[in-house]
Amino acid sequence: MEPVFSTKADLYKAYTQHSIENSIKVASYCLFDQVFEDMNMALYQPRKDQCDKCCEYKVGNITPEEYNEHIELKDAARQSKSDDKERCSSDPAVKVLTMDLQAVLICPRLQASAIYYKTKLACHNFTVMDLSNKDTTCYVWNESEGDLSASSFASCTVDYIENMIKSSDDVKEIIIYSDGCTYQNRNAVLANALLKTAVDHDITIEQKYLERGHTQMEVDSIHSLVERKLKRKPIYVPQNYVDVIASCRQSRPIDVKYVLHSFFKDMKKLNMYNSIRPGSRVGDPTVTNLRVLRYSPDGTIQYKLGFGDHFKDFPRKSKGPNDVEDVSQLHLNRIPIKASKFKHLQELKSVIPSDYHAFYDSLPHD
C-alpha cells in the first residue's frame, strides 16, 4: 500500500468517503477494524536498507561461512570508499562520486483520499554527489519524458562528469561508487558510455560497487532531506518536486536539472564492448560478481572481482572507439502513458488547482 495513511482512523475515513461516493453501504468502524485484523493487514512503514543476507543469517537460513564472506565484502567496500574519500580531500586531480536513484516519486501527491484510488504519474530523481566538496546534482524527469533504461542513467552520469571536467581542468581520475543494480549501474551500456568519456577527456574512471544490502552512501542524505521537506507539502505537478529539491540545502544549494526527452541519448550505440561479463563459460563469474571496473584513456576496460585483487582484462577485446556524434536521441518524442492512467489523472484534476490542469491535458497517452 502507498504510505498515505498514518492511522487506521485515516484509512476508515477514506473508506467511508469512497463508499458514499459509490453508493455502497458503509460498515461500522468496529466491523471495519475486525475485517482489517482478520485479513492480517497493518499500516506499516518498512525500515529501509535491511540486508537480506544478514536477516537470513539471523534466522539460520545461510551458513556462517556464507555470512562471513558477505561481511568481508561489505567491509572491503567500505574501507575502499573511506580510502578514496581521503585521497580526493588532499588531491584535486581525484574526484570521488556517489550516485543513486531515489525511490519513485508520485504526482500528484496530496492528502486527499481520492488520490489513493487512482494511478499517478511517476517521477524520478537520479542524484550524483561529489564527496570532495558535497556538490550535488539531481536529474529529475517524469515518465512522459524518460524511462528507467540503462541509457537514461548513462546520459545523466556522463552529463555530470563532462560538466565537472569543464569546470576543472585538474581532474585526471574519477571514482564512482554506487549499488550493484544491473539495469542501472552494472551493465555494458553504462560501461561503454564511461569508457568513451575516459577516451575523449584522457582521464581514468573507476566504477566501484558496494555490497548488496549495505549500500548506504553520502548521496542518500540528499534523498532523506527531500523526503523530510516533502512532508505535508502538496505536489501538483513534477515542477513542484524540482522546487522542493532546490530549496532543500541553503549552505550549498543543490543543482536540479529538470530534464526532457531530448536530453537522453541512446548509449546502446556505443558498443566497444558487447559484454562486461568477466567469464565466458558456464560456472564462470558473472556480471554480479564484478566489484571494480576501470576505464582507461587507451580504450580498454579492466575488472576486479575483489577490492584487493589485481586488475584483469576482459576475455572479449574492445572493438575500438565510437564517435559521440553518432549517438542519437533515445526518445524522438515524449513517451505516451497508458490510457487508463491518463483517465485517472484527468479525474484527479478535481483536487488540483486549475492553474495546473494544462500540464495533465498535455500528457501524451495511448
Rosetta blueprint (number, residue, H / E / L):
1 M L
2 E L
3 P L
4 V L
5 F L
6 S L
7 T L
8 K H
9 A H
10 D H
11 L H
12 Y H
13 K H
14 A H
15 Y H
16 T H
17 Q H
18 H H
19 S H
20 I H
21 E H
22 N L
23 S L
24 I L
25 K L
26 V L
27 A L
28 S L
29 Y H
30 C H
31 L H
32 F H
33 D H
34 Q H
35 V H
36 F H
37 E H
38 D H
39 M L
40 N L
41 M L
42 A L
43 L L
44 Y L
45 Q L
46 P L
47 R L
48 K L
49 D L
50 Q L
51 C L
52 D H
53 K H
54 C H
55 C H
56 E H
57 Y H
58 K H
59 V L
60 G L
61 N L
62 I L
63 T L
64 P H
65 E H
66 E H
67 Y H
68 N H
69 E H
70 H H
71 I H
72 E H
73 L H
74 K H
75 D H
76 A H
77 A H
78 R H
79 Q H
80 S H
81 K H
82 S H
83 D H
84 D H
85 K H
86 E H
87 R H
88 C H
89 S H
90 S H
91 D L
92 P L
93 A L
94 V E
95 K E
96 V E
97 L E
98 T E
99 M E
100 D E
101 L E
102 Q L
103 A L
104 V L
105 L E
106 I E
107 C E
108 P L
109 R E
110 L L
111 Q L
112 A L
113 S H
114 A H
115 I H
116 Y H
117 Y H
118 K L
119 T L
120 K L
121 L E
122 A E
123 C E
124 H E
125 N E
126 F E
127 T E
128 V E
129 M E
130 D E
131 L L
132 S L
133 N L
134 K L
135 D L
136 T E
137 T E
138 C E
139 Y E
140 V E
141 W E
142 N E
143 E L
144 S L
145 E L
146 G L
147 D L
148 L L
149 S L
150 A H
151 S H
152 S H
153 F H
154 A H
155 S H
156 C H
157 T H
158 V H
159 D H
160 Y H
161 I H
162 E H
163 N H
164 M H
165 I H
166 K H
167 S H
168 S L
169 D L
170 D L
171 V L
172 K L
173 E E
174 I E
175 I E
176 I E
177 Y E
178 S E
179 D L
180 G L
181 C L
182 T L
183 Y L
184 Q L
185 N L
186 R L
187 N L
188 A H
189 V H
190 L H
191 A H
192 N H
193 A H
194 L H
195 L H
196 K H
197 T H
198 A H
199 V H
200 D H
201 H H
202 D L
203 I L
204 T E
205 I E
206 E E
207 Q E
208 K E
209 Y E
210 L L
211 E L
212 R L
213 G L
214 H L
215 T L
216 Q L
217 M L
218 E L
219 V L
220 D H
221 S H
222 I H
223 H H
224 S H
225 L H
226 V H
227 E H
228 R H
229 K H
230 L H
231 K L
232 R L
233 K L
234 P L
235 I E
236 Y L
237 V L
238 P H
239 Q H
240 N H
241 Y H
242 V H
243 D H
244 V H
245 I H
246 A H
247 S L
248 C L
249 R L
250 Q L
251 S L
252 R L
253 P L
254 I L
255 D E
256 V E
257 K E
258 Y E
259 V L
260 L L
261 H H
262 S H
263 F H
264 F L
265 K E
266 D L
267 M H
268 K H
269 K H
270 L L
271 N L
272 M L
273 Y L
274 N L
275 S L
276 I L
277 R L
278 P L
279 G L
280 S L
281 R L
282 V L
283 G L
284 D L
285 P L
286 T L
287 V H
288 T H
289 N H
290 L L
291 R L
292 V E
293 L E
294 R E
295 Y E
296 S L
297 P L
298 D L
299 G L
300 T L
301 I E
302 Q E
303 Y E
304 K E
305 L L
306 G L
307 F L
308 G L
309 D L
310 H L
311 F L
312 K E
313 D E
314 F L
315 P L
316 R L
317 K L
318 S L
319 K L
320 G L
321 P L
322 N L
323 D L
324 V H
325 E H
326 D H
327 V L
328 S L
329 Q E
330 L L
331 H L
332 L L
333 N L
334 R L
335 I L
336 P L
337 I E
338 K L
339 A H
340 S H
341 K H
342 F H
343 K H
344 H H
345 L H
346 Q H
347 E H
348 L H
349 K H
350 S H
351 V H
352 I L
353 P L
354 S H
355 D H
356 Y H
357 H H
358 A H
359 F H
360 Y H
361 D H
362 S L
363 L L
364 P L
365 H E
366 D L
